[in-house]
Amino acid sequence: MINKELIILGIDPGTTIMGFGVIKIIDKKMHLLELNELQLQKEKDHFTKLKLIFERTLELIDNFHPDELSIEAPFFGKNVQSMLKLGRAQGTAISAGLSRQIIIAEYSPKKIKMSITGNGNASKLQVARMLQSIFKIKSLPKNLDATDGLAAAVCHYYNRESINSEKKYSSWSSFVSQNPSKIK
């Protein structure tokens, strides 16, 4: 990725609020392009909410041309209906990305929190404050869904090299022969 720009769209899916953040990587330095949310509370019909999620995700893709999309995985809660709706929202955003042939990555909430704060049990506010520090954000949004979306993008940036290098080696010599640039 030397001198290559990379744009990552991060999404925190939801049927009440969908948070999102867009970052651009230039020479391994992150720059914030967008931090916002899609408000869905006024919509009563679940399928209309899914349509709006799909359209907004496509709009973000068409405006920012991300190379990759990172999305938070639904967490396992006690309310099955809520989890089903959240899964549909996530699937809708993923479908929008796939329709534009974008690489998709999914991370658990715990993995995202760990990547941002070093603590997988961090609060939404702790994650938001860490991102505020990283990007010099003047004031945090009222709802932290936007920073959760941004956190998904940052988590992907921090973890993408390990994901993209899922090569398996049969021995140390096979690693050395396939990675001469890593040997001094």
C-alpha positions as CSV (number, residue, x, y, z in Angstrom):
1,M,0.0,0.0,0.0
2,I,2.9,2.4,-0.5
3,N,1.7,5.8,-1.6
4,K,-1.7,4.3,-2.4
5,E,-4.9,5.9,-1.1
6,L,-7.5,3.6,0.5
7,I,-11.0,4.6,1.4
8,I,-13.0,2.6,4.0
9,L,-16.7,3.0,4.8
10,G,-17.6,1.8,8.2
11,I,-21.2,1.1,9.1
12,D,-23.0,0.4,12.4
13,P,-26.2,-1.1,11.2
14,G,-29.5,-0.4,12.9
15,T,-33.2,0.0,12.2
16,T,-33.5,3.1,14.4
17,I,-30.2,4.8,13.6
18,M,-27.5,3.6,11.1
19,G,-24.2,5.2,12.0
20,F,-21.4,5.5,9.5
21,G,-17.9,6.9,9.1
22,V,-15.6,7.2,6.1
23,I,-11.9,7.4,6.3
24,K,-9.2,7.9,3.8
25,I,-5.7,6.4,4.3
26,I,-2.8,8.2,2.7
27,D,0.7,6.9,3.3
28,K,-0.6,4.9,6.3
29,K,-2.2,8.0,7.9
30,M,-6.0,8.1,8.6
31,H,-8.1,11.2,7.6
32,L,-11.7,11.6,8.5
33,L,-14.0,12.2,5.5
34,E,-17.5,11.7,6.9
35,L,-19.1,11.1,10.3
36,N,-22.9,10.9,10.4
37,E,-26.0,8.8,10.8
38,L,-29.2,7.9,9.1
39,Q,-32.2,8.6,11.3
40,L,-34.9,6.0,10.9
41,Q,-37.1,6.5,13.9
42,K,-39.9,8.3,12.0
43,E,-40.4,5.3,9.7
44,K,-42.9,2.8,11.1
45,D,-42.6,0.2,8.3
46,H,-39.6,-2.1,8.7
47,F,-39.3,-2.6,4.9
48,T,-39.2,1.1,4.2
49,K,-36.3,1.3,6.8
50,L,-34.4,-1.4,4.9
51,K,-35.0,0.5,1.6
52,L,-33.6,3.7,3.1
53,I,-30.6,1.8,4.5
54,F,-29.9,0.4,1.0
55,E,-30.3,3.7,-0.7
56,R,-28.1,5.6,1.8
57,T,-25.4,3.0,1.7
58,L,-25.4,3.2,-2.1
59,E,-25.3,7.0,-1.9
60,L,-22.3,6.9,0.4
61,I,-20.5,4.4,-2.0
62,D,-21.3,6.5,-5.0
63,N,-20.1,9.7,-3.3
64,F,-16.9,8.5,-1.6
65,H,-16.0,5.5,-3.8
66,P,-14.7,3.3,-0.9
67,D,-12.4,0.5,-1.7
68,E,-13.7,-1.5,1.3
69,L,-16.7,-1.6,3.6
70,S,-16.4,-2.6,7.2
71,I,-19.6,-3.4,9.2
72,E,-20.3,-4.3,12.8
73,A,-21.8,-7.8,13.3
74,P,-25.0,-8.1,15.2
75,F,-24.5,-9.0,18.8
76,F,-26.4,-11.9,20.3
77,G,-29.1,-10.5,22.6
78,K,-32.0,-11.9,24.4
79,N,-34.6,-10.3,22.1
80,V,-34.8,-12.5,19.0
81,Q,-37.0,-10.1,17.1
82,S,-34.6,-7.2,17.6
83,M,-31.7,-9.4,16.5
84,L,-33.6,-10.5,13.4
85,K,-34.3,-6.8,12.5
86,L,-30.6,-5.9,13.1
87,G,-29.5,-8.8,10.9
88,R,-31.7,-7.6,8.1
89,A,-30.3,-4.1,8.4
90,Q,-26.8,-5.4,8.3
91,G,-27.6,-7.7,5.3
92,T,-29.2,-4.7,3.5
93,A,-26.0,-2.6,3.9
94,I,-23.8,-5.5,2.9
95,S,-26.0,-6.1,-0.2
96,A,-25.6,-2.5,-1.2
97,G,-21.8,-2.9,-1.0
98,L,-21.8,-6.1,-2.9
99,S,-24.0,-4.6,-5.6
100,R,-21.1,-2.1,-6.2
101,Q,-18.5,-4.9,-5.9
102,I,-16.8,-3.6,-2.8
103,I,-14.8,-5.8,-0.4
104,I,-16.8,-6.4,2.8
105,A,-15.4,-7.1,6.2
106,E,-17.4,-7.9,9.4
107,Y,-16.2,-7.4,13.0
108,S,-17.8,-8.2,16.3
109,P,-18.5,-5.3,18.6
110,K,-15.9,-6.7,21.0
111,K,-13.2,-6.8,18.2
112,I,-14.0,-3.2,17.2
113,K,-13.8,-2.0,20.8
114,M,-10.6,-3.9,21.4
115,S,-9.0,-2.4,18.2
116,I,-9.9,1.2,19.1
117,T,-9.4,1.2,22.9
118,G,-7.5,-1.9,23.7
119,N,-10.5,-3.1,25.8
120,G,-13.1,-5.3,24.3
121,N,-15.6,-4.3,27.0
122,A,-15.1,-0.5,26.5
123,S,-18.3,1.6,26.6
124,K,-19.6,3.4,23.5
125,L,-18.4,6.7,25.1
126,Q,-14.9,5.4,25.6
127,V,-14.7,4.3,21.9
128,A,-16.1,7.7,20.8
129,R,-13.6,9.6,23.0
130,M,-10.7,7.6,21.6
131,L,-11.8,8.4,18.0
132,Q,-12.3,12.0,19.0
133,S,-8.7,12.1,20.1
134,I,-7.4,10.3,17.0
135,F,-9.2,12.5,14.5
136,K,-9.3,15.7,16.5
137,I,-13.1,15.8,16.4
138,K,-14.2,19.1,18.1
139,S,-17.5,17.7,19.5
140,L,-19.0,14.3,19.6
141,P,-22.4,13.6,17.9
142,K,-25.4,13.4,20.2
143,N,-25.9,9.7,19.2
144,L,-22.8,7.6,19.3
145,D,-24.0,5.4,16.4
146,A,-22.0,7.6,14.1
147,T,-18.8,7.0,16.0
148,D,-19.6,3.3,16.1
149,G,-19.7,3.3,12.3
150,L,-16.4,5.2,12.3
151,A,-15.0,2.7,14.7
152,A,-15.8,-0.1,12.3
153,A,-13.8,1.6,9.6
154,V,-10.8,2.2,11.9
155,C,-10.9,-1.3,13.2
156,H,-10.8,-2.6,9.6
157,Y,-7.8,-0.4,8.8
158,Y,-6.0,-1.7,11.9
159,N,-6.8,-5.3,11.1
160,R,-6.9,-5.5,7.3
161,E,-3.3,-6.6,6.8
162,S,-3.8,-9.7,9.0
163,I,-7.0,-10.5,7.1
164,N,-5.4,-10.0,3.7
165,S,-2.4,-12.1,4.6
166,E,-4.2,-15.3,5.4
167,K,-1.6,-17.4,3.7
168,K,-0.8,-20.7,5.2
169,Y,2.8,-22.0,5.3
170,S,3.8,-25.6,5.6
171,S,7.2,-24.7,7.1
172,W,9.6,-21.9,8.0
173,S,11.4,-22.4,4.7
174,S,8.2,-22.0,2.7
175,F,7.5,-18.8,4.6
176,V,11.0,-17.5,3.8
177,S,10.8,-18.5,0.1
178,Q,7.4,-16.7,-0.3
179,N,8.3,-13.6,1.7
180,P,11.9,-12.6,0.8
181,S,11.2,-8.9,1.5
182,K,10.5,-9.8,5.2
183,I,13.9,-11.3,5.8
184,K,16.9,-9.1,6.6
